[in-house]
Amino acid sequence: MSVPAFIDITEEDQASELRAYIKSKGGDISEENSEGGPYVDLAQIIEACDVCLKDDDKDVESVMNSIVSLLLIVETEKQEALIESLCEKLVKFREGERPSLRMQLLSNLFHGMDENTPVRYTVYCSLIKVAATCNAIAFIPTDLDQVRKWIVDWNLNTEKKHTLLRLVYEALVDCKKSEAAAKVMVELLGSYTEDNASQARVDAHRCIVRALKDPNTFLFDHLLALKPVRFLEGELIHDLLTIFVSAKLAAYVKFYQSNKDFIDSLGLSHEQNMSKMRLLTFMGMAVEFKEISFDTIQQELQIGADDVEAFVIDAVRTKMVYCKIDQTQRKVVVSHSTHRTFGKQQWQQLYDSLSAWKQNLTTVKSSLQTLSTSS
């Protein structure tokens, strides 16, 4: 694929025109082409091209498209340094000014290159960085399936793969896309092995804190299976995660009383933690019991009698628990609750339920066939 250039002339004349244009805008560059050939010309043009970013968007895009069109005819092995230089200019221009223009220019470059060209990695990372500064990540492809495909197509090594996923994660977090960010972080942590899991300590720590802080995240057991998270076993952050995975409110209160400074250092709100642990504790109770008295809820969740109904209503709003309030008998009748953990026992329960449904359907089918024969 190619991008449109702003003038239809030979590459040498195009470089000369670009030099003259940049020089006219105050760029520190000679109007004469270099004796070193197209590569040196491009390197010098890119070095001085940031003066063009002050112009009207339409003019800038034409000039940059011309630079990109020259880039795309340079030998592949020489492209990387030039593209890295251009991307650096576009990412760092005036500490974030004109982000939409810079995104458009980077997008033109990205889509002008062959899909399997490894240096597209550099352009994509630059796109992510610029998008994160202006809350425009929605306009950049961040679907995990697509990102996985690019990682394979560009033949990225482990370090670049981790860098890419980390950039996408941070951009999604900055743009308040917490659910998508969590999926990317799990993908990142899942890409570590037993040999390099220790290197992911910071990522694993950050992942746990983000998950605990997110007001819409209530299930955490999948994090315990990740190798970098397992590497934290024995540390306070792992103990805290374990409480949110399967323990009750009382366990969190005890942990907080002994580790208040630690909770504060994580930037977590104790009140928000209490609210989430109340819901998680209630979810566990709802899985175990189909009817729960108001008194039991008060005791287990450490709330007043006047707060029970409001709490249940808020719990139902999360769609993690489905239940009804029986005010006359002062109890809650549970119809369904999400399991906080899903292990062997839960799989067995699911198997038993499906087997029972299958048997019931077989019985119904036999009854219908009998009625059909009789008629």
N, C-alpha and C positions, 0 to 999 in steps of 0.2 A: 504494500500500500504506500501511497505517497501523499504529500500535502501540497496545496497550491502555493506557488511562489508568486511574489508580487511583480515579477518581471520575467519575460520569456527570452533569455539570452544564454550565452555559454556560461559554464561554471566560473571561468576566469573573470569574465566581464561582470558576472553577478557578484563575485567577491569584491571586485573593484568598486561597483556601485554601492555595495554595503559599506565598504570602508569610507567612501566619500560621504554617505549619508550620516554615518556615525560621527565622522569628523565634524560635519556641519552642526551636529547637536552638542558639540563640545567634548566628544570622546577623545581619549588619549591614544590616537592611532594614526598611522601614516595612510595616505590615500593610495600609495603604490603597493601593488601586490608583493608578497614576500617571495624571495628566491627559493625558499624552502618548499614551495608547492602548496597544494590545497589544504593539507593538514595544518601547516603553520599559519596560513591565512585564517582558517577557521578558529584556531586557538586564539589568535590576536583579536578577531572579530568578537568572539564570545567574551573575552576578557573586558572589552570596552562597551559591550552592548547594553549594559544596564542604564546608560544615559537615555536610551530609547524608551524606557519604561515611563518616562515623564510625559510622553506624547499621548494624543488621543488614542483610545483603545483600538480603533480600526486601523490606524497607521502602524501601531505597535504590532498588532497581529500579523499584518502583511510583512513587516520586516522580519519578525521572528519566524514566520513560515518560510521565508527565504533562507534563513539560517538553518532551519530544520531540513529543508530540501537538500542543502549542501551536505549536512551531516549524514543524511541517509545514503549518499553515494560514496562516502569515505569507507575504506576497507574496514570490515567488521572488527578486526583486532585493534584498530586505532580509534574506533568510535567511543569506547567506554570512557576514556579520560576526558574527551570533549563533552560527552553527554553529562558526565558527573559535574564538570565545570559549569555548564549551562544550568543544570538543575540547582546547583548551589546558588547561582545568581538569582534564580527565580524564587527559591525558598527564603532567602535572606534579604530580599530587596526591602530596604527602608523599614526594617523591623515590622513587617506585616501589612504595609500599605497595599491597596488595590488587590486584595486576595482573589476576587472573581476573575480578574484579567489573568493573573498568574496561573490560576487553575485552568483557564481556557488554553493558555499557551502550553502548559504541561500536558493537557489532554490531547492537544493536536500532535505533540511529539509522541505520546504514548500510542495513540491509534495510528500514527504514521509508520510505526515500526512493525516488522514481522512479528507475529504472535509468539513465536518461540525464541525470539532473541533474548538472551540472558540479561542484557543491559536494560531491558524493560523494567527489571526489578528496581533499578535506581530511580527511574521515572515514576514508577508507582509509589515508592516510598516518599518521594518528593510531593506527589499529589496528596497523599495522606497527611503529610505535615502541614501543607497549606490549608487543606480542608478543615483540619482540626482548629486552626486559628480563627475561622469565621463560621463555625457551626454548620459546615456544608458537607459533612461526611455522607449525608443521604444521597449526594450526587456522585459519589464514588462507589464502584462495585466492591462490596465487602462481604458478599455472600460466601460462606465458608467453603461450599463446594467449588466455587470459582477460584477462590484463593488457593485451595488445595491443588487444583488443576494447574494454576500458574507455577506453584512451587515445583511441580513435576516438570512442566514444560520448560522452565528456566533452569532446571537442574541445579537448584540452590543447595549449597552445603548447609550443614546443621546451624552454623552461626548466622548465616543470612536468613534462614528459615525462621529462627527464633526472633531475629531483629524485625522481620516483616510482621510476624504475628503480634509482637509486642507493640509495634507502632499502630497497628489496626486496633488493638485493644485500648490503648491509651487515647486514641482519637475518638473511639466510640464512647468511652467514659467521659471525655471532655464535652462531648455533644449530647450527654444524658441518654445514651442508648444502652442502658444497663443490662438488659436481657441479652442483646447481641454481644455486648462486651464480655459477659460471663461465659458465653459459648466459645468465644475466641480464646479466652484465658484457659479454659479447660482443654481446648485443642493444643495450646502452647505447652501446658504442663504435661499433657498426655504424650507429647513428642519426645520427652526426656526418657532416658533409659536408666537402668540401675547404675551404670558407669558414670553418668554425668548428672544424675538427679541432684547431687549436692550443689551444683552450679545454679540451680533454680530456686535457691532458698528465698531470695528477695521476691521473685515472681510468686512463689507459693504463699509466702506471707501476705503479699498484696492481694492475692486472689481470695484468701480467707477473709481478710478485713473487708474487702469490697462486698463479698457475699453477705457477711453479717450485717453490714451497714445498709444494704439495699432493702428498702421497706417492702419490696414485692417478692423477695426471695425467702422461701420457708423450708426448702429441702436441701440438705447439705451432705447426705451420705455418699454421693458420688465423688465428692472431693477427697474423702478418706482413701479411696482406691488409687488415687494418683501418686505415682512414685515420689515426686518432689514433696508432696504433702506428708507421705509416710516417713520421709527423711526427717521431718520435724518432730516425730514422735518423741515424747519426753519433755518437750518444751511447753511453755505456758500457752502459746498460741494454738498448739495441737490439742491441749487439754480443753481450752475454751471451745474449739470447734467440736470436739467430742460431746460436750454438754449440749450444744445446739443440735447435734445430730440425734441424740437419743435420750438425754437426761431430762429431768423435770425442773421446774422453776426453783425449787428449794436448792438444787445443786448449783444453779447459777448464782443465787444469792450468797451461798457459802463461798463460792469462788471469788465473787466480787469483794466480799468482806476481807478476804485475805490478799487480794491482788488489785485493789482499787487504782493504784498508780499505774499498773500495767494497762488496765482498761482505758484509762485516760490517755496514756501515751499512744494508744492505737487510734485515737480520735473517735472512739465509739461513745455513743450516748448511753449512759446507764438506764435512763428512762425508756429509751427505744428498745434496748436489750430486754428490759423487763416486759415490755408490751409484746415483743416477739416471743419470748419464752413462755408467756402466759398462753398465747395462741398455740404454740407447739405442745405445751403440756396438755391443753384442752384437746388437741388433735389426738394425742396418745390415749387420753381417757375415752374419747369417742370411738376409737378403734376397739377398745377393750369392752366398753359397756354401751348398751343401746339406750339406757336410761341413766341420767346423772342428776342427782338432787342438787338443788341450789346450795345447800349447806356444804356438800362436797366440793362444789366449784369454788365457793368462798374460801374454804380451807386450803385447797390445792393451789389456787391462783392468788391467794393472799389479797383479796379484794373485799369491799364492804357489801352488805346485803343489797343496798340500793344500786350497786354497780353491775350486778349479775346480768340483768336483762340487756343492758346497753353493751356489755362485753359480748354476749352471745350474738347479738345483731351484727356487731362489727366482725365477729368471727365468720359468720355466714357470708358477709360481703366479700371476704377474701376467696370464697369458693373452695376453700380447703376443707370445710365441714358443712354438711347439710343437716339441719335439725330444726325442730319446732319447740317453742316454749309452751309448757303447760303451767299457766299461772295458778290454776286452782290447786294442783298437787305440788306446786313448787319444784318442778323438775324440767329437764330438757330431754326430749325424745330424739334420738339420733337416727337418721336414715342412711347416712354415708359419711365417711371421713377418709381423707388421704393418709396413707401410711407414711410416717416420717422416714422409715427405712424400708427397703425392699430386698429382702434376702431369701434364703432357702424356705423359711417358714411361709413367707408371703407368696412365693411361687407355688408352694404346695396348696395353699388356700385357693389361689387362682385356678389351679388344676382341678381341685375338688369342685369348685363352682361351675367350671366349664363342663366337667363330667356330668354333674347333676343336670345342667341345662340340656346336655345331649340326651341324657336318659329321659327327661321329661318330654323332649321333642319326639323321641322315638315312640313314647307312649301315646302322645297325641296323634301321631301319624297312624299308628296301629288302630286307634279308636276311630279315626276318620275313614280308614279303609274298611273297617268292620261295618260302619254305618252305610258306606257306599255300596257294599256287597248286599246288605240287607234290603236296601231300597231297590 
